[in-house]
Structure formats: structure tokens, C-alpha cells
Amino acid sequence: MREQLDLRGVKCPLSWAKARVRLDALPRGTEVELRLDDPQAVRDIPRAAEACGHHVVELTRDGAAWRLTIEV
């Protein structure tokens, strides 16, 4: 199962707060693809997710934005 969350235009740390609410509500094994355009979020969210016990699957650049896939 894969969810998507578009956080373009949302600055960190609010983007992490929104992502965490979504991650915490999903069952284990679910992947969430985040769309980000804030450079601070691209740096901070993968570290914060790993610290909370989630697995960062992939981080790729997509034009002016980034796609970050996290497994709950």
C-alpha cells in the first residue's frame, strides 16, 4: 500500500509535523511518498523519520521538488 502527501509550499518544521501525523496513523509496512520543495525539510525529515523508527526507502529529485518515500 502506498500513500501520498504533497507538502510543497510547507516549510519545515510544519512539514515534518504534518508528515508525522500521517505516518503515525498508518499501519506498519505502508509506504508514504512525500513531495517536498523546502531544502530544510529534505535534510531534516529523513533523519527525523529514522529517529522515530521509520525506514527511508528513497529520496529523489523531481524537477524543483523532491520525492521522499518512507516506510512506516
Phi, psi and omega per residue, in radians:
M1 nan 2.400 -3.133
R2 -2.326 2.210 3.092
E3 -1.802 2.823 3.065
Q4 -2.276 2.522 3.112
L5 -2.468 2.008 -3.121
D6 -1.585 1.934 -3.132
L7 -1.963 0.342 3.077
R8 -1.130 2.338 -3.118
G9 1.565 -0.087 3.135
V10 -1.826 2.133 -3.109
K11 -1.461 2.632 3.049
C12 -1.309 2.409 0.296
P13 -1.634 -0.006 3.137
L14 -1.102 -0.616 3.121
S15 -1.100 -0.695 3.092
W16 -1.163 -0.693 3.127
A17 -1.060 -0.782 3.127
K18 -1.154 -0.715 3.128
A19 -1.125 -0.734 -3.101
R20 -1.122 -0.691 3.091
V21 -1.021 -0.776 3.139
R22 -1.164 -0.812 -3.122
L23 -1.054 -0.734 -3.106
D24 -1.199 -0.358 -3.099
A25 -1.577 -0.132 -3.037
L26 -1.761 2.661 3.105
P27 -1.270 2.686 3.128
R28 -0.968 2.455 3.138
G29 1.651 -0.207 3.126
T30 -1.330 2.463 3.041
E31 -1.802 2.441 3.101
V32 -2.119 2.194 3.085
E33 -1.747 2.025 3.112
L34 -1.699 2.406 3.005
R35 -1.840 2.123 -3.051
L36 -2.226 2.591 3.004
D37 -2.335 0.064 3.107
D38 -1.644 2.041 -3.104
P39 -0.985 -0.606 3.115
Q40 -1.155 -0.702 3.115
A41 -1.122 -0.669 3.127
V42 -1.086 -0.613 3.105
R43 -1.372 -0.765 -2.952
D44 -1.505 -0.660 -3.048
I45 -1.107 -0.763 3.105
P46 -1.029 -0.722 3.122
R47 -1.143 -0.760 -3.132
A48 -1.142 -0.699 3.129
A49 -1.105 -0.795 3.110
E50 -1.081 -0.705 3.137
A51 -1.115 -0.445 3.125
C52 -1.585 0.053 3.080
G53 1.675 0.122 3.103
H54 -1.592 2.875 -3.119
H55 -1.978 2.170 3.055
V56 -1.416 2.024 -3.085
V57 -1.492 -0.777 -3.035
E58 -2.791 2.544 3.035
L59 -2.380 1.980 -3.104
T60 -2.334 2.594 3.084
R61 -1.410 2.422 3.140
D62 -2.347 1.428 -3.085
G63 1.192 -2.144 -3.140
A64 -1.503 -0.066 -3.097
A65 -2.078 3.109 3.091
W66 -2.200 2.616 3.006
R67 -1.977 2.111 3.130
L68 -2.068 2.081 3.123
T69 -1.840 2.192 -3.116
I70 -2.147 2.336 3.039
E71 -1.712 2.230 -3.130
V72 -1.220 nan nan
